[in-house]
C-alpha cells in the first residue's frame, strides 16, 4: 500500500527536477555553442622562393589538412576554398576554389612586400576558409618568402671627397659613405675592402643599427708638405655566393695646419746682401 507523499518530499522532488532540467539546458547550449564554432587548424607553414615561376604550387590545403580522411567524397564535392584576406602586394598568390591548391599568381618580390623589407624571415599569414557553412573551418596558413640575392649593393654616389687636417693624430677615424642593399639581412652588405697605395691609412668597420659602417683610420700623421692628396677605392660586398659588389672612389685631401714657423730666406741683413 502506497503512502501519500509529504509536501516536503514533493518540494525536494520538484527542486531536483528543476535542477536537472536546467543542467540539461546548459549542457545542450554548450553542445550547440561548440558545434557552431568554426574549427581552426594548427598553423601550417609553407615556403616559396622569391621570383619562383608563375603557377608554382605552394600548398595543397585539401591534402595537407587530410580532409579526405574526415569527409566522404560527396561532402568534399561541396567544399570551396578562399583566402580570408587577400595576400599583400608583392606576393601574388591564388587558391583554386574547388581543389584548395595555392599557387603563385605572378612575380613574388620579397622587397616589394612592405612588412618584409626589414623583417627576416619574411612570413605572411594567408589563412584559408573552407565552406559551405555546414562544414565551415579555418586553415591557418603561413607562407615564407625565401630571399634570393637579386640586388647588388650600391652607393648613393660614385665618388666622395674626404678632407683631413694634417694635424689629425694617429688613431683618428673618419666615417665613410655606407653602401646599401635592398635584399634581406642574409644578402645585405657583409664586408668592405679598401684599396690604397699608402700605408698611412686603414679601413675599420663598426656595426650600427644592424648596418655595417666603414671608417677610415689614420695609422700615422699626414704631412701636407710631402703629399697633398690620396686616392682610395672602397668596395662593398654582399652575402651572396658569389658576392655582388659596388665601388666608391675616395679622394682624401690633406688640409694645411699651422705647423711651421716663418723663417727668413737668409740671416744676413738686406743691406749687407750683395
Residue frames relative to the residue before (quaternion, step in Angstrom):
aa qw qx qy qz dx dy dz
X 1.0000 0.0000 0.0000 0.0000 0.00 0.00 0.00
X 0.3858 -0.7457 0.5056 0.1988 3.60 -0.78 1.13
X 0.3268 -0.7321 0.5666 0.1904 3.48 -1.05 0.87
X 0.5258 -0.6279 0.4551 0.3497 3.59 -0.96 0.71
X 0.4565 -0.6850 0.5047 0.2599 3.57 -1.05 0.89
X 0.4266 -0.7038 0.5052 0.2595 3.55 -0.92 0.91
X 0.6478 -0.5141 0.3927 0.4024 3.57 -1.29 0.38
X 0.6381 0.5330 -0.3377 0.4413 3.61 1.00 -0.80
X 0.6552 0.5131 -0.3118 0.4584 3.56 0.96 -0.88
X 0.6506 0.5147 -0.3232 0.4553 3.58 1.00 -0.88
X 0.6401 0.5233 -0.3365 0.4509 3.62 1.01 -0.78
X 0.6395 0.5196 -0.3276 0.4623 3.58 1.02 -0.80
X 0.6544 0.5099 -0.3133 0.4622 3.58 0.97 -0.87
X 0.6541 0.5172 -0.3145 0.4536 3.58 0.96 -0.88
X 0.6504 0.5048 -0.3178 0.4703 3.61 0.97 -0.83
X 0.6476 0.5135 -0.3231 0.4610 3.58 0.97 -0.84
X 0.6400 0.5265 -0.3198 0.4593 3.55 1.04 -0.83
X 0.6577 0.5097 -0.3084 0.4611 3.57 0.97 -0.88
X 0.6543 0.5090 -0.3150 0.4622 3.58 0.97 -0.87
X 0.6472 0.5190 -0.3157 0.4605 3.56 0.98 -0.84
X 0.6557 0.5132 -0.3047 0.4625 3.56 0.97 -0.88
X 0.6575 0.5089 -0.3087 0.4619 3.57 0.98 -0.89
X 0.6497 0.5152 -0.3183 0.4596 3.56 0.98 -0.85
X 0.6365 0.5234 -0.3255 0.4636 3.58 1.00 -0.75
X 0.6487 0.5156 -0.3166 0.4617 3.55 1.01 -0.83
X 0.6458 0.5158 -0.3217 0.4619 3.59 0.99 -0.84
X 0.6710 0.4939 -0.3021 0.4632 3.57 0.89 -0.92
X 0.6399 0.5200 -0.3222 0.4651 3.55 1.01 -0.79
X 0.6495 0.5131 -0.3125 0.4661 3.57 1.01 -0.86
X 0.6576 0.4956 -0.3163 0.4711 3.58 0.95 -0.83
X 0.6264 0.5342 -0.3380 0.4560 3.57 1.01 -0.79
X 0.6585 0.4950 -0.3062 0.4770 3.59 0.95 -0.85
X 0.6404 0.5406 -0.3288 0.4353 3.58 0.98 -0.87
X 0.7186 0.4369 -0.2646 0.4719 3.56 0.78 -0.99
X 0.6400 0.5123 -0.3379 0.4624 3.58 1.05 -0.61
X 0.7037 0.4789 -0.2679 0.4514 3.58 1.07 -0.73
X 0.5746 0.5832 -0.3933 0.4185 3.61 1.20 -0.31
X 0.4714 -0.6658 0.4864 0.3128 3.62 -0.96 0.80
X 0.4540 -0.6668 0.5175 0.2853 3.53 -1.09 0.78
X 0.1455 -0.7830 0.6016 0.0612 3.56 -0.97 0.90
X 0.3440 -0.7661 0.5138 0.1751 3.54 -0.67 1.16
X 0.5816 -0.5115 0.4865 0.4042 3.53 -1.34 0.26
X 0.5642 -0.6324 0.4014 0.3474 3.59 -0.95 0.85
X 0.2248 -0.7678 0.5929 0.0921 3.51 -0.97 1.01
X 0.2545 -0.7953 0.5429 0.0893 3.56 -0.95 0.97
X 0.0049 -0.7829 0.6212 -0.0342 3.55 -0.93 1.02
X 0.2260 -0.7661 0.5912 0.1122 3.56 -1.23 0.59
X 0.0100 0.7649 -0.6441 0.0083 3.55 -1.02 0.88
X 0.4389 -0.7076 0.4917 0.2548 3.56 -0.94 0.89
X 0.5595 -0.5825 0.4765 0.3473 3.52 -1.13 0.73
X 0.8370 0.1339 -0.1522 0.5082 3.58 -1.05 0.94
X 0.2434 0.7562 -0.5597 0.2359 3.60 1.06 0.67
X 0.6372 -0.5428 0.3791 0.3946 3.57 -1.17 0.59
X 0.5623 -0.5927 0.4598 0.3480 3.53 -1.12 0.72
X 0.7758 0.2986 -0.2423 0.5002 3.58 -0.82 1.00
X 0.3990 0.7170 -0.4778 0.3138 3.59 1.26 0.12
X 0.4054 -0.7166 0.5084 0.2522 3.59 -0.84 0.95
X 0.2166 -0.7868 0.5716 0.0854 3.54 -0.88 1.04
X 0.8059 -0.0778 0.1046 0.5776 3.59 0.89 -0.90
X 0.1933 -0.7221 0.6494 0.1398 3.54 -1.32 0.50
X 0.2430 -0.8255 0.4932 0.1275 3.55 0.10 1.32
X 0.6237 0.5522 -0.3470 0.4309 3.60 0.95 -0.82
X 0.7319 0.4175 -0.2419 0.4812 3.58 0.81 -0.98
X 0.6899 0.5050 -0.2988 0.4239 3.59 0.85 -0.97
X 0.6940 0.4353 -0.2694 0.5062 3.60 1.12 -0.61
X 0.3769 -0.7685 0.4434 0.2659 3.59 1.37 0.08
X 0.1722 0.8230 -0.5221 0.1433 3.53 1.00 0.83
X 0.5827 0.5906 -0.3804 0.4087 3.61 1.15 -0.53
X 0.6666 0.4942 -0.3038 0.4681 3.58 1.12 -0.58
X 0.7064 0.4811 -0.2562 0.4515 3.56 1.17 -0.56
X 0.8065 0.2020 -0.0743 0.5507 3.58 1.10 -0.61
X 0.5377 -0.6172 0.4769 0.3202 3.52 -1.23 0.56
X 0.6609 -0.5026 0.3672 0.4192 3.59 -1.21 0.35
X 0.6175 0.5492 -0.3507 0.4405 3.60 1.06 -0.68
X 0.6702 0.4748 -0.2956 0.4879 3.59 1.02 -0.81
X 0.6503 0.5303 -0.3225 0.4381 3.57 0.93 -0.88
X 0.6209 0.5575 -0.3487 0.4268 3.57 1.07 -0.66
X 0.6521 0.5069 -0.3157 0.4671 3.60 1.24 -0.33
X 0.5422 0.6623 -0.3935 0.3355 3.59 1.22 -0.42
X 0.0142 0.7468 -0.6642 -0.0295 3.51 -1.29 0.55
X 0.2713 -0.7843 0.5514 0.0853 3.54 -1.07 0.89
X 0.0960 0.7725 -0.6250 0.0581 3.55 -1.17 0.66
X 0.5167 -0.5948 0.5061 0.3507 3.55 -1.30 0.40
X 0.4913 -0.6464 0.4894 0.3181 3.59 -1.01 0.76
X 0.7695 -0.0015 0.0003 0.6387 3.58 1.16 -0.66
X 0.5620 -0.6299 0.4016 0.3550 3.61 -0.99 0.70
X 0.5580 -0.5901 0.4534 0.3672 3.61 -1.08 0.62
X 0.5727 -0.6222 0.4033 0.3496 3.61 -1.08 0.61
X 0.6485 -0.4911 0.4064 0.4161 3.54 -1.32 0.31
X 0.7323 0.3712 -0.3033 0.4837 3.53 -0.97 0.91
X 0.7565 0.2572 -0.1591 0.5798 3.58 1.29 -0.30
X 0.0043 -0.8379 0.5456 -0.0142 3.61 0.50 1.13
X 0.0713 0.7807 -0.6127 0.1002 3.56 -0.65 1.19
X 0.1253 -0.7714 0.6180 0.0853 3.55 -1.18 0.57
X 0.1725 -0.7624 0.6118 0.1208 3.55 -1.24 0.48
X 0.4244 -0.6974 0.5188 0.2537 3.55 -0.88 0.98
X 0.4733 -0.7240 0.4241 0.2683 3.57 -0.60 1.14
X 0.7502 0.4079 -0.2260 0.4687 3.58 0.99 -0.75
X 0.7700 0.3730 -0.1997 0.4776 3.61 0.92 -0.88
X 0.3819 -0.7367 0.4785 0.2871 3.61 1.14 -0.54
X 0.4510 0.6755 -0.4645 0.3529 3.60 1.20 0.37
X 0.2321 -0.7665 0.5890 0.1079 3.57 -0.87 1.06
X 0.0013 0.7977 -0.6014 0.0452 3.56 -0.89 1.02
X 0.5555 -0.5435 0.4870 0.3987 3.53 -1.33 0.24
X 0.1804 -0.7971 0.5722 0.0689 3.55 -1.04 0.84
X 0.7813 0.0586 -0.0475 0.6195 3.57 1.16 0.59
X 0.7115 -0.4304 0.3251 0.4503 3.56 -1.26 -0.29
X 0.2709 -0.7474 0.5894 0.1433 3.56 -0.78 1.09
X 0.0239 0.8056 -0.5879 0.0696 3.58 -0.49 1.19
X 0.3659 -0.7720 0.4817 0.1953 3.55 -0.26 1.31
X 0.6919 0.4933 -0.2860 0.4428 3.57 0.91 -0.92
X 0.6410 0.5148 -0.3299 0.4640 3.61 1.23 -0.31
X 0.5850 0.5459 -0.3766 0.4668 3.61 1.28 -0.20
X 0.4796 -0.7317 0.4021 0.2699 3.56 -0.42 1.26
X 0.7418 0.4289 -0.2485 0.4518 3.59 0.75 -1.01
X 0.6836 0.4874 -0.2922 0.4580 3.62 1.23 -0.15
X 0.4456 0.7184 -0.4535 0.2823 3.61 1.20 -0.05
X 0.7917 0.2033 -0.1224 0.5629 3.58 1.11 -0.60
X 0.6074 0.5722 -0.3513 0.4247 3.59 1.25 -0.17
X 0.0462 0.7714 -0.6340 0.0307 3.53 -1.13 0.71
X 0.4792 -0.2825 -0.8152 0.1612 1.55 -1.35 2.08
X 0.5336 -0.6082 0.4849 0.3320 3.56 -1.35 0.28
X 0.0214 0.8238 -0.5599 0.0858 3.59 -0.28 1.31
X 0.0870 -0.8071 0.5838 0.0088 3.57 -0.74 1.09
X 0.2738 -0.7431 0.5821 0.1842 3.62 -0.75 0.98
X 0.0722 0.7813 -0.6137 0.0883 3.59 -0.68 1.12
X 0.0761 -0.8458 0.5278 0.0146 3.57 0.50 1.22
X 0.2724 -0.7694 0.5668 0.1117 3.54 -1.14 0.83
X 0.2159 -0.7609 0.6011 0.1145 3.56 -0.97 0.94
X 0.1936 -0.7714 0.5997 0.0881 3.56 -1.04 0.89
X 0.0790 -0.7793 0.6211 0.0261 3.55 -0.91 0.94
X 0.5184 0.0234 -0.8179 -0.2483 1.59 -2.54 0.00
X 0.7835 -0.3734 0.2303 0.4400 3.53 -1.36 0.09
X 0.6264 0.5629 -0.3464 0.4133 3.60 1.03 -0.74
X 0.7805 0.2516 -0.1346 0.5563 3.60 1.18 -0.54
X 0.2447 0.8234 -0.4883 0.1543 3.53 1.25 0.42
X 0.1737 0.7483 -0.6285 0.1220 3.53 -1.02 0.91
X 0.3301 -0.7282 0.5706 0.1877 3.57 -1.28 0.44
X 0.1865 -0.7479 0.6301 0.0935 3.55 -0.92 1.02
X 0.2665 -0.7791 0.5508 0.1367 3.57 -0.53 1.20
X 0.0230 -0.8272 0.5570 -0.0713 3.56 -0.54 1.25
X 0.0700 -0.7535 0.6521 0.0458 3.56 -1.09 0.84
X 0.1327 -0.7713 0.6197 0.0586 3.55 -0.88 1.01
X 0.1889 -0.7742 0.5977 0.0883 3.55 -0.79 1.08
X 0.2426 -0.7500 0.5983 0.1437 3.57 -0.87 0.97
X 0.2700 -0.7744 0.5556 0.1372 3.56 -0.51 1.23
X 0.4105 -0.7370 0.4890 0.2218 3.56 -0.74 1.10
X 0.1126 -0.7410 0.6543 0.1011 3.56 -1.25 0.57
X 0.5245 -0.6504 0.4527 0.3113 3.56 -1.17 0.58
X 0.1681 0.8277 -0.5109 0.1600 3.56 0.40 1.26
X 0.7045 0.3645 -0.2735 0.5441 3.60 1.24 0.26
X 0.3196 -0.7296 0.5743 0.1892 3.55 -1.00 0.88
X 0.5716 -0.5534 0.4519 0.4034 3.60 -1.17 0.41
X 0.0367 -0.7903 0.6106 0.0341 3.55 -1.25 0.35
X 0.3062 -0.6912 0.6208 0.2076 3.52 -1.32 0.51
X 0.5676 -0.6029 0.4338 0.3552 3.57 -1.15 0.57
X 0.7819 0.1316 -0.0836 0.6037 3.59 1.19 -0.46
X 0.4996 -0.6696 0.4642 0.2942 3.56 -1.22 0.45
X 0.7756 0.1809 -0.1149 0.5938 3.60 1.22 -0.40
X 0.0767 -0.7772 0.6231 0.0435 3.53 -1.27 0.47
X 0.2376 -0.7508 0.6004 0.1391 3.56 -1.20 0.60
X 0.0732 -0.7849 0.6152 0.0061 3.55 -0.89 1.01
X 0.1604 -0.7964 0.5804 0.0563 3.59 -0.70 1.12
X 0.0068 -0.8010 0.5960 -0.0557 3.55 -0.72 1.13
X 0.3902 -0.7108 0.5332 0.2411 3.58 -0.87 0.93
X 0.5276 -0.6546 0.4439 0.3099 3.54 -1.00 0.81
X 0.6041 0.5582 -0.3543 0.4448 3.57 1.26 -0.23
X 0.4561 0.6838 -0.4575 0.3391 3.62 1.27 -0.13
X 0.3858 -0.7525 0.4797 0.2341 3.63 -0.70 0.98
X 0.6274 -0.4987 0.4303 0.4153 3.55 -1.29 0.28
X 0.7120 0.3913 -0.3228 0.4855 3.55 -0.96 0.90
X 0.5160 0.6164 -0.4282 0.4129 3.59 1.24 -0.22
X 0.0877 -0.7976 0.5947 0.0499 3.59 -1.05 0.70
X 0.1907 -0.7829 0.5904 0.0461 3.53 -1.18 0.73
X 0.4677 -0.6950 0.4761 0.2674 3.57 -0.89 0.98
X 0.2216 -0.7616 0.5994 0.1078 3.55 -1.01 0.92
X 0.6521 -0.5024 0.3696 0.4309 3.64 -1.18 0.34
X 0.3609 -0.7361 0.5416 0.1858 3.56 -1.07 0.84
X 0.3617 -0.7085 0.5634 0.2233 3.56 -1.02 0.82
X 0.2505 -0.7645 0.5812 0.1229 3.56 -1.11 0.76
X 0.0614 -0.7749 0.6285 0.0298 3.56 -1.27 0.46
X 0.4030 -0.7524 0.4725 0.2198 3.58 -0.73 1.08
X 0.5564 0.6173 -0.3989 0.3874 3.62 1.18 -0.34
X 0.6498 -0.5184 0.3954 0.3907 3.53 -1.34 0.21
X 0.7746 -0.3893 0.2347 0.4398 3.58 -1.31 0.15
X 0.6189 0.5669 -0.3593 0.4080 3.61 0.97 -0.74
X 0.7930 0.2623 -0.1216 0.5363 3.58 0.99 -0.84
X 0.3794 0.7096 -0.5034 0.3149 3.58 1.13 0.51
X 0.7113 -0.4143 0.3202 0.4689 3.60 -1.30 -0.04
X 0.1522 -0.8278 0.5389 0.0340 3.57 -0.70 1.15
X 0.8154 -0.0173 0.0263 0.5780 3.60 1.11 -0.49
X 0.2409 -0.7329 0.6190 0.1472 3.53 -1.39 0.39
X 0.1145 -0.7556 0.6380 0.0944 3.53 -1.29 0.47
X 0.2125 -0.7684 0.5935 0.1101 3.56 -1.10 0.77
X 0.1550 -0.7693 0.6163 0.0657 3.53 -0.88 1.04
X 0.1866 0.7826 -0.5634 0.1881 3.56 -0.66 1.14
X 0.3969 -0.7150 0.5252 0.2354 3.56 -1.19 0.57
X 0.6472 0.5099 -0.3182 0.4690 3.59 1.28 0.01
X 0.3507 -0.7246 0.5548 0.2103 3.54 -1.19 0.57
X 0.5087 0.6716 -0.4033 0.3572 3.57 1.30 0.12
X 0.7663 0.2969 -0.1506 0.5496 3.60 1.24 -0.35
X 0.0529 -0.7826 0.6199 0.0213 3.55 -1.22 0.58
X 0.4449 -0.6829 0.5179 0.2598 3.55 -1.27 0.46
X 0.0024 0.7519 -0.6593 -0.0054 3.55 -1.04 0.86
X 0.1891 -0.7761 0.5908 0.1131 3.59 -1.18 0.52
X 0.0846 -0.7666 0.6338 0.0591 3.52 -1.27 0.50
X 0.4160 -0.6926 0.5325 0.2524 3.56 -1.19 0.58
X 0.0804 0.7918 -0.5968 0.1015 3.53 -0.79 1.07
X 0.8336 -0.0683 -0.0023 0.5481 3.58 -0.63 1.18
X 0.6697 -0.5246 0.2765 0.4471 3.57 0.93 1.04
X 0.6284 0.4914 -0.3413 0.4971 3.57 1.16 0.56
X 0.4056 -0.7052 0.5317 0.2356 3.54 -1.04 0.84
X 0.1142 -0.8114 0.5731 0.0142 3.58 -0.65 1.17
X 0.2734 -0.7754 0.5446 0.1656 3.64 -0.71 1.03
X 0.0618 -0.7775 0.6251 0.0292 3.56 -1.15 0.69
X 0.3317 -0.7202 0.5770 0.1958 3.55 -1.17 0.69
X 0.1211 -0.8087 0.5748 0.0298 3.57 -0.69 1.13
X 0.3776 -0.7021 0.5591 0.2277 3.53 -1.07 0.84
X 0.2564 -0.7667 0.5709 0.1428 3.55 -0.84 1.01
X 0.7741 0.0127 -0.0168 0.6327 3.56 1.24 -0.45
X 0.6257 -0.5622 0.3710 0.3933 3.63 -1.11 0.54
X 0.4125 -0.6889 0.5421 0.2478 3.55 -1.24 0.57
X 0.1743 -0.7659 0.6113 0.0967 3.54 -1.19 0.57
X 0.3346 -0.7795 0.4968 0.1834 3.55 -0.31 1.28
X 0.6268 0.5628 -0.3448 0.4141 3.58 1.06 -0.68
X 0.7105 0.4110 -0.2582 0.5094 3.59 1.19 -0.45
X 0.7928 -0.0599 0.0389 0.6053 3.63 1.12 -0.61
X 0.3004 -0.8073 0.4912 0.1296 3.56 -0.69 1.13
X 0.8168 0.0342 -0.0148 0.5757 3.62 1.11 -0.43
X 0.2090 -0.7516 0.6159 0.1096 3.52 -1.39 0.43
X 0.2595 -0.7475 0.5915 0.1552 3.57 -1.15 0.65
X 0.0283 -0.8030 0.5938 -0.0424 3.56 -0.72 1.16
X 0.1552 -0.7558 0.6211 0.1378 3.55 -1.28 0.30
X 0.1672 -0.7796 0.6009 0.0566 3.56 -0.81 1.12
X 0.0836 -0.7973 0.5976 0.0118 3.59 -0.83 1.04
X 0.1787 -0.7759 0.6001 0.0775 3.56 -0.93 0.98
X 0.1267 -0.7921 0.5956 0.0413 3.59 -0.96 0.94
X 0.3219 -0.7392 0.5533 0.2095 3.58 -1.03 0.77
X 0.6707 -0.5524 0.3467 0.3534 3.57 -1.31 -0.02
X 0.4419 0.7119 -0.4519 0.3062 3.58 1.21 0.23
X 0.2452 -0.7237 0.6213 0.1734 3.54 -1.38 0.25
X 0.4190 -0.3651 -0.7728 0.3064 1.53 -0.55 2.44
X 0.5988 -0.5833 0.4149 0.3592 3.56 -1.24 0.44
X 0.2977 -0.6787 0.6343 0.2200 3.52 -1.27 0.56
X 0.1305 -0.8301 0.5419 0.0154 3.58 -1.03 0.72
X 0.1409 -0.7411 0.6469 0.1117 3.51 -1.43 0.20
X 0.2164 -0.7909 0.5621 0.1085 3.58 -1.10 0.69
X 0.1178 -0.7604 0.6370 0.0476 3.51 -1.29 0.59
X 0.2529 -0.7570 0.5852 0.1434 3.59 -0.80 1.02
X 0.1224 -0.8118 0.5708 0.0113 3.56 -0.78 1.11
X 0.1644 -0.7561 0.6271 0.0893 3.57 -0.95 0.95
X 0.1577 -0.7746 0.6088 0.0669 3.56 -0.69 1.14
X 0.1192 -0.7891 0.6016 0.0351 3.55 -0.65 1.16
X 0.2898 -0.7610 0.5599 0.1531 3.55 -0.78 1.07
X 0.2492 -0.7813 0.5600 0.1178 3.57 -0.68 1.15
X 0.5352 -0.6519 0.4455 0.3001 3.52 -1.07 0.82
X 0.1212 -0.7483 0.6467 0.0849 3.50 -1.24 0.60
X 0.5143 -0.6511 0.4612 0.3145 3.57 -1.12 0.66
X 0.2311 0.8141 -0.4925 0.2035 3.53 0.53 1.25
X 0.6971 0.3974 -0.2848 0.5244 3.61 1.23 0.30
X 0.3670 -0.7138 0.5516 0.2271 3.59 -0.93 0.91
X 0.5364 -0.6143 0.4539 0.3590 3.61 -1.09 0.60
X 0.0850 -0.7801 0.6191 0.0308 3.59 -1.14 0.68
X 0.4575 -0.6389 0.5352 0.3099 3.54 -1.24 0.51
X 0.5735 -0.5940 0.4368 0.3569 3.52 -1.16 0.57
X 0.7939 0.0325 -0.0082 0.6072 3.59 1.18 -0.64
X 0.4656 -0.6795 0.4879 0.2889 3.60 -1.06 0.69
X 0.5698 0.6039 -0.3787 0.4090 3.62 1.24 -0.30
X 0.5058 -0.6481 0.4629 0.3315 3.63 -0.86 0.89
X 0.6297 -0.5689 0.3726 0.3755 3.60 -1.10 0.69
X 0.6511 0.5402 -0.3261 0.4219 3.61 1.03 -0.77
X 0.7035 0.4538 -0.2633 0.4794 3.56 1.14 -0.55
X 0.5072 0.6478 -0.4324 0.3691 3.61 1.27 -0.12
X 0.1882 -0.7773 0.5902 0.1099 3.62 -0.99 0.72
